[in-house]
Amino acid sequence: MTIAIDPVELAKALIACPSVTPARGAVFNILANALQIAGFQVDRFVSEDAAGDRIENLFASRGSGAPRFAFAGHLDVVPGGPDWSGDPFAPEVRGGLLYGRGAVDMKGAVAAFVAATALVEHGGTLSLIVTGDEEGAATHGTRALIDWMEARAIVPDAILVGEPTCEARLGDTIKIGRRGSVNMWIDVPGTEGHVAYPHLVDNPLRKLGPLLDALHALPLDEGNEWFEPSNLEVTDIAVGNSACNVIPSQARLRLNIRFNNIQQGSPLIERVRDVVDGLVPGATLKAAVAGEAFLSPPSTLVRALEQSILAETNCVALSSTSGGTSDARFLSKLCPVAEFGLVNATMHKRDEAVAVEDLHALARIYAAVIARMLPLSG
């Protein structure tokens, strides 16, 4: 058994590093040191994106052979933002709560899992998959780690992602799937000119009304047992016209579709393209699929989570697919994946905070999951 690790103290040390996306350096040094103390072999590597940003990734493992179980998380955070009651990167415990950017999303869960590894002996191989690029483009983080693992034939049998999943109290929600997400940008052309001579111009804004109506009326699906209906939302209309007496030369529309596992990103793009081409000839559409929907089948991991949560909190966890995307959308291609972490009420908000007792309880839940997933032989 390794020496005890306090999840609160480790979370405070991680929070004190202002690791706004992309994360690298000091925050990984702290995590690597804690993992080495806990008996893990730690591998780190840096990827570089097209903009020249350097993203650090970490893979740590302890034990050998099958079964293989992993925890996945991230150390990057969103910016602190204004109007905090204190410094978002100066962690502070007040009234039983630990305040700081990343306390919930998700340095707290990373700290709890590391602490859990010191509470339990296990068989097989236990790993941590940790990136510095989850809150950003997510291009050179977990996807690069997947490539790294596959090249070395060390893909886990199951992965627990420590995203904040709980709604009202620790233990109420497990995520067993996520909706997909696709962003689209539509450029509507026109001909600029003086508003006093409308017969000489082509106002692109006149075309937006029918296009918006058609997009919002586009039938998608009714949802299914595990997912809500897919949903299209227009998120921005931009013209860039600073003059009140000029008809603009173009307008840009941006939209997002959050879709369930009935749909896939590419066919949705083509359905929107058909609408655009039919109503606004000459318009152009660009799109990017941020992630496909996925649903993990009933698994040993979900059962281990349910049993461990019930034993610690006396709470019957609900399996859910609600919320946004996470790196589980990439990891789900490797093996069964489930997500479980802290209460998500303050993530990305001013004065993000986690209950100190929840960090200790989460560490105990994670330790129980490890024991169930990697039982000692004999």
C-alpha positions as CSV (number, residue, x, y, z in Angstrom):
1,M,0.0,0.0,0.0
2,T,1.3,3.5,-0.9
3,I,1.3,6.4,1.5
4,A,-1.9,8.3,2.0
5,I,-2.7,11.2,-0.4
6,D,-5.1,14.0,0.8
7,P,-7.4,14.8,-2.2
8,V,-8.1,18.3,-0.9
9,E,-4.4,19.2,-0.6
10,L,-3.6,17.7,-4.0
11,A,-6.6,19.6,-5.5
12,K,-5.4,22.8,-4.0
13,A,-1.9,22.3,-5.5
14,L,-3.4,21.7,-8.9
15,I,-5.8,24.6,-8.7
16,A,-2.9,26.9,-7.8
17,C,-1.5,26.4,-11.3
18,P,-3.4,28.7,-13.7
19,S,-3.5,26.0,-16.4
20,V,-5.9,27.7,-18.8
21,T,-6.1,25.7,-22.0
22,P,-3.7,24.5,-23.2
23,A,-2.2,23.2,-20.0
24,R,1.4,22.2,-19.6
25,G,4.3,22.4,-17.3
26,A,3.8,23.0,-13.5
27,V,0.4,21.4,-13.1
28,F,1.6,18.2,-14.8
29,N,4.8,18.3,-12.6
30,I,2.5,18.2,-9.5
31,L,0.4,15.4,-10.8
32,A,3.4,13.4,-12.0
33,N,5.1,13.7,-8.6
34,A,1.9,12.5,-6.7
35,L,1.5,9.6,-9.1
36,Q,5.2,8.5,-8.7
37,I,4.7,8.6,-4.9
38,A,1.7,6.3,-5.4
39,G,3.9,3.9,-7.4
40,F,3.0,4.7,-11.0
41,Q,5.2,4.8,-14.0
42,V,4.6,8.1,-15.6
43,D,5.0,9.0,-19.3
44,R,4.6,12.6,-20.6
45,F,4.7,14.0,-24.1
46,V,3.9,17.3,-25.7
47,S,1.9,17.8,-28.9
48,E,1.8,21.0,-31.0
49,D,-1.3,22.3,-32.8
50,A,-1.4,24.4,-36.0
51,A,-1.3,27.6,-34.0
52,G,1.9,26.6,-32.3
53,D,0.3,26.0,-28.9
54,R,2.1,23.2,-27.0
55,I,-0.3,20.7,-25.3
56,E,1.0,18.3,-22.7
57,N,-0.4,14.8,-22.1
58,L,0.3,12.2,-19.5
59,F,-0.2,8.5,-19.2
60,A,0.6,6.7,-16.0
61,S,0.3,3.0,-15.1
62,R,0.7,0.7,-12.1
63,G,0.6,-3.1,-12.1
64,S,0.7,-5.4,-15.2
65,G,-1.4,-7.6,-17.3
66,A,-5.2,-8.0,-17.6
67,P,-7.6,-6.7,-16.7
68,R,-6.8,-3.1,-17.6
69,F,-8.8,-0.3,-16.1
70,A,-8.2,3.5,-16.6
71,F,-9.3,6.8,-15.4
72,A,-9.4,9.7,-17.8
73,G,-9.4,13.4,-17.1
74,H,-7.9,16.8,-17.9
75,L,-5.9,19.5,-16.1
76,D,-6.7,22.4,-18.4
77,V,-9.4,24.9,-17.3
78,V,-11.4,27.7,-18.7
79,P,-10.3,31.3,-17.8
80,G,-11.0,32.5,-14.3
81,G,-13.4,35.2,-15.4
82,P,-14.4,38.4,-13.6
83,D,-16.0,39.2,-10.2
84,W,-14.7,36.3,-8.1
85,S,-14.8,36.8,-4.4
86,G,-11.1,35.9,-4.4
87,D,-8.3,34.9,-6.8
88,P,-9.6,32.0,-8.9
89,F,-6.1,30.5,-8.9
90,A,-5.6,30.9,-5.1
91,P,-7.5,28.0,-3.7
92,E,-9.2,28.6,-0.4
93,V,-11.4,26.5,1.9
94,R,-14.3,28.5,3.3
95,G,-17.4,27.1,5.0
96,G,-16.6,23.5,4.1
97,L,-16.1,24.4,0.4
98,L,-12.9,24.5,-1.7
99,Y,-13.0,27.5,-4.1
100,G,-10.9,27.8,-7.2
101,R,-11.1,27.4,-11.0
102,G,-11.0,23.7,-11.7
103,A,-12.2,22.6,-8.3
104,V,-15.2,20.9,-10.0
105,D,-14.1,20.7,-13.7
106,M,-12.0,18.7,-13.1
107,K,-8.9,19.0,-11.0
108,G,-11.0,17.9,-8.0
109,A,-11.8,14.5,-9.6
110,V,-8.2,14.0,-10.7
111,A,-7.0,14.6,-7.2
112,A,-9.7,12.3,-5.8
113,F,-8.7,9.5,-8.2
114,V,-5.0,9.8,-7.3
115,A,-6.0,9.7,-3.6
116,A,-8.1,6.6,-4.3
117,T,-5.1,4.8,-5.8
118,A,-3.4,5.0,-2.4
119,L,-6.5,3.6,-0.6
120,V,-6.7,0.2,-2.4
121,E,-4.5,-2.7,-3.6
122,H,-5.5,-4.1,-6.9
123,G,-4.7,-6.7,-9.6
124,G,-4.2,-6.1,-13.3
125,T,-3.2,-2.7,-14.6
126,L,-4.5,0.6,-13.4
127,S,-3.8,3.7,-15.6
128,L,-4.5,7.4,-15.8
129,I,-5.0,9.2,-19.1
130,V,-4.7,12.9,-18.5
131,T,-4.6,15.7,-21.1
132,G,-4.1,19.5,-21.2
133,D,-6.5,20.0,-24.1
134,E,-10.1,19.2,-23.2
135,E,-11.5,22.7,-22.8
136,G,-10.0,23.8,-26.1
137,A,-9.9,22.3,-29.5
138,A,-9.4,18.8,-28.1
139,T,-7.3,17.9,-31.2
140,H,-3.9,17.2,-29.7
141,G,-5.0,15.9,-26.3
142,T,-7.0,12.8,-25.7
143,R,-6.9,11.9,-29.4
144,A,-3.1,12.0,-29.3
145,L,-3.1,9.9,-26.2
146,I,-5.3,7.3,-27.9
147,D,-2.8,7.1,-30.8
148,W,0.0,6.8,-28.2
149,M,-1.8,3.9,-26.4
150,E,-2.7,2.1,-29.6
151,A,0.8,2.2,-30.8
152,R,2.0,0.5,-27.6
153,A,-0.9,-2.0,-27.4
154,I,-1.9,-0.8,-24.0
155,V,-5.6,0.1,-24.6
156,P,-7.7,-0.4,-21.4
157,D,-10.7,-2.7,-21.1
158,A,-12.8,0.0,-19.5
159,I,-12.4,3.7,-18.9
160,L,-13.9,6.0,-16.2
161,V,-14.0,9.7,-17.1
162,G,-14.1,12.0,-14.1
163,E,-16.2,14.8,-15.6
164,P,-18.6,16.5,-13.1
165,T,-21.8,14.5,-13.7
166,C,-23.9,14.9,-10.6
167,E,-26.9,17.4,-10.5
168,A,-27.9,17.9,-6.9
169,R,-25.8,15.7,-4.7
170,L,-22.7,13.5,-5.1
171,G,-23.8,10.1,-6.5
172,D,-27.1,11.0,-8.2
173,T,-25.9,10.7,-11.9
174,I,-23.7,8.5,-14.0
175,K,-23.2,9.4,-17.7
176,I,-23.3,6.4,-20.0
177,G,-23.4,8.3,-23.3
178,R,-23.3,11.8,-24.8
179,R,-25.0,13.6,-27.6
180,G,-23.0,14.5,-30.7
181,S,-22.3,18.1,-31.8
182,V,-21.8,19.7,-35.2
183,N,-21.2,23.4,-35.9
184,M,-22.1,25.1,-39.2
185,W,-21.3,28.5,-40.7
186,I,-23.5,29.7,-43.6
187,D,-22.4,32.7,-45.7
188,V,-25.3,34.3,-47.6
189,P,-24.1,36.6,-50.5
190,G,-25.6,39.9,-51.5
191,T,-24.8,43.1,-53.3
192,E,-24.0,46.1,-51.2
193,G,-25.3,49.6,-52.0
194,H,-27.2,52.6,-50.8
195,V,-30.4,52.0,-49.0
196,A,-32.1,54.7,-51.1
197,Y,-31.6,52.6,-54.2
198,P,-32.8,49.1,-53.3
199,H,-33.4,48.2,-56.9
200,L,-29.7,48.3,-57.5
201,V,-28.7,46.0,-54.6
202,D,-29.4,42.5,-53.2
203,N,-29.9,42.6,-49.5
204,P,-28.7,39.3,-48.0
205,L,-30.7,39.9,-44.8
206,R,-34.0,39.5,-46.7
207,K,-33.0,35.9,-47.4
208,L,-32.3,35.0,-43.8
209,G,-36.0,35.1,-42.7
210,P,-37.2,32.2,-44.9
211,L,-33.9,30.3,-44.2
212,L,-34.2,30.6,-40.5
213,D,-37.8,29.4,-40.6
214,A,-36.8,26.4,-42.7
215,L,-33.9,25.5,-40.5
216,H,-35.9,25.7,-37.3
217,A,-38.7,23.6,-39.0
218,L,-36.2,20.9,-40.2
219,P,-37.5,17.6,-38.8
220,L,-34.8,15.6,-37.1
221,D,-36.1,12.9,-34.8
222,E,-38.2,12.2,-31.7
223,G,-35.4,10.9,-29.6
224,N,-35.3,7.4,-28.1
225,E,-35.0,5.5,-24.8
226,W,-31.7,7.1,-23.8
227,F,-31.6,10.4,-25.7
228,E,-33.6,13.5,-26.1
229,P,-34.7,14.6,-29.6
230,S,-31.9,16.1,-31.6
231,N,-32.0,19.9,-31.6
232,L,-30.8,22.6,-34.0
233,E,-30.2,26.1,-32.6
234,V,-29.0,29.2,-34.5
235,T,-26.2,30.7,-32.3
236,D,-25.2,33.8,-34.2
237,I,-26.1,36.2,-37.1
238,A,-23.3,38.5,-38.2
239,V,-23.3,41.2,-40.8
240,G,-20.5,43.6,-39.8
241,N,-22.2,46.6,-41.1
242,S,-21.4,49.8,-39.3
243,A,-23.4,52.2,-41.5
244,C,-27.1,52.7,-41.2
245,N,-27.6,53.7,-44.9
246,V,-25.7,50.8,-46.5
247,I,-27.2,47.5,-47.5
248,P,-24.5,44.9,-46.6
249,S,-22.8,42.6,-49.1
250,Q,-23.1,39.5,-47.1
251,A,-24.5,37.9,-43.9
252,R,-23.2,35.0,-41.9
253,L,-25.3,32.6,-39.9
254,R,-23.9,30.1,-37.4
255,L,-25.8,27.1,-35.9
256,N,-25.2,24.1,-33.8
257,I,-27.0,20.7,-33.8
258,R,-26.8,18.6,-30.7
259,F,-27.8,15.1,-31.9
260,N,-28.5,11.7,-30.5
261,N,-27.3,8.3,-31.6
262,I,-30.0,8.1,-34.2
263,Q,-28.1,10.6,-36.2
264,Q,-24.5,11.1,-37.4
265,G,-22.7,14.4,-38.1
266,S,-22.1,14.2,-41.9
267,P,-25.7,13.3,-42.9
268,L,-26.9,16.2,-40.8
269,I,-24.6,18.6,-42.6
270,E,-26.0,17.4,-45.9
271,R,-29.6,17.9,-44.8
272,V,-28.8,21.5,-43.8
273,R,-26.9,22.0,-47.1
274,D,-30.0,20.8,-49.1
275,V,-32.1,23.4,-47.3
276,V,-29.6,26.2,-47.9
277,D,-29.1,25.3,-51.5
278,G,-32.9,25.2,-52.1
279,L,-33.6,28.6,-50.5
280,V,-30.4,30.6,-51.0
281,P,-28.6,29.7,-54.2
282,G,-25.0,30.9,-54.1
283,A,-24.7,30.5,-50.3
284,T,-21.8,28.5,-48.9
285,L,-21.8,26.2,-45.9
286,K,-18.8,25.1,-43.9
287,A,-19.2,22.6,-41.0
288,A,-17.2,20.8,-38.4
289,V,-18.3,17.8,-36.4
290,A,-17.1,18.3,-32.8
291,G,-18.0,14.7,-31.9
292,E,-20.4,11.9,-32.7
293,A,-23.0,10.7,-30.2
294,F,-22.3,7.5,-28.3
295,L,-24.0,5.2,-25.9
296,S,-22.1,2.7,-23.8
297,P,-23.8,-0.7,-23.4
298,P,-24.5,-2.0,-19.9
299,S,-21.1,-2.9,-18.5
300,T,-19.2,-4.1,-15.6
301,L,-17.9,-0.5,-15.1
302,V,-21.5,0.9,-14.8
303,R,-22.4,-1.8,-12.3
304,A,-19.2,-1.2,-10.3
305,L,-20.0,2.5,-10.2
306,E,-23.6,1.9,-9.1
307,Q,-22.6,-0.4,-6.3
308,S,-19.8,1.8,-5.1
309,I,-21.9,4.9,-5.1
310,L,-24.7,3.2,-3.3
311,A,-22.4,1.9,-0.6
312,E,-20.8,5.3,0.0
313,T,-23.7,7.7,-0.4
314,N,-26.9,5.5,-0.1
315,C,-27.9,7.1,-3.4
316,V,-29.2,5.1,-6.4
317,A,-27.4,6.7,-9.4
318,L,-29.4,7.6,-12.5
319,S,-27.8,6.7,-15.8
320,S,-28.0,9.7,-18.1
321,T,-26.9,11.0,-21.5
322,S,-27.7,14.7,-20.9
323,G,-25.3,17.6,-21.1
324,G,-22.6,18.6,-23.5
325,T,-19.7,16.7,-25.0
326,S,-16.6,15.4,-23.3
327,D,-13.5,13.5,-24.2
328,A,-15.5,10.3,-23.6
329,R,-16.7,10.8,-27.2
330,F,-13.1,9.8,-28.4
331,L,-12.4,7.2,-25.7
332,S,-15.7,5.3,-26.3
333,K,-14.2,4.1,-29.6
334,L,-11.7,2.0,-27.6
335,C,-13.8,0.3,-25.0
336,P,-16.8,0.7,-22.6
337,V,-16.8,4.2,-21.1
338,A,-18.7,5.8,-18.2
339,E,-18.4,9.2,-16.6
340,F,-18.8,10.0,-12.9
341,G,-17.6,12.9,-10.9
342,L,-18.5,15.9,-8.8
343,V,-21.7,18.0,-8.6
344,N,-21.6,20.2,-11.7
345,A,-23.6,23.3,-10.3
346,T,-20.6,25.7,-10.3
347,M,-18.4,24.4,-13.2
348,H,-17.3,27.2,-15.5
349,K,-18.9,29.7,-13.2
350,R,-17.7,32.5,-10.9
351,D,-16.6,31.1,-7.5
352,E,-16.4,27.5,-8.7
353,A,-16.4,25.4,-5.6
354,V,-16.6,21.8,-4.3
355,A,-17.6,20.5,-0.9
356,V,-14.5,19.2,0.9
357,E,-16.3,16.2,2.1
358,D,-17.4,15.4,-1.5
359,L,-13.7,15.2,-2.5
360,H,-13.1,12.6,0.3
361,A,-16.2,10.7,-0.6
362,L,-15.4,10.7,-4.3
363,A,-11.9,9.3,-3.5
364,R,-13.6,6.4,-1.5
365,I,-16.0,5.8,-4.4
366,Y,-13.2,5.6,-6.9
367,A,-11.2,3.3,-4.6
368,A,-14.2,1.0,-4.4
369,V,-14.6,1.0,-8.2
370,I,-10.9,0.2,-8.6
371,A,-11.3,-2.8,-6.3
372,R,-14.3,-4.1,-8.2
373,M,-12.7,-3.6,-11.6
374,L,-9.2,-4.9,-10.7
375,P,-9.8,-7.6,-8.0
376,L,-6.7,-9.2,-6.4
377,S,-6.2,-12.7,-7.7
378,G,-6.4,-15.5,-5.2
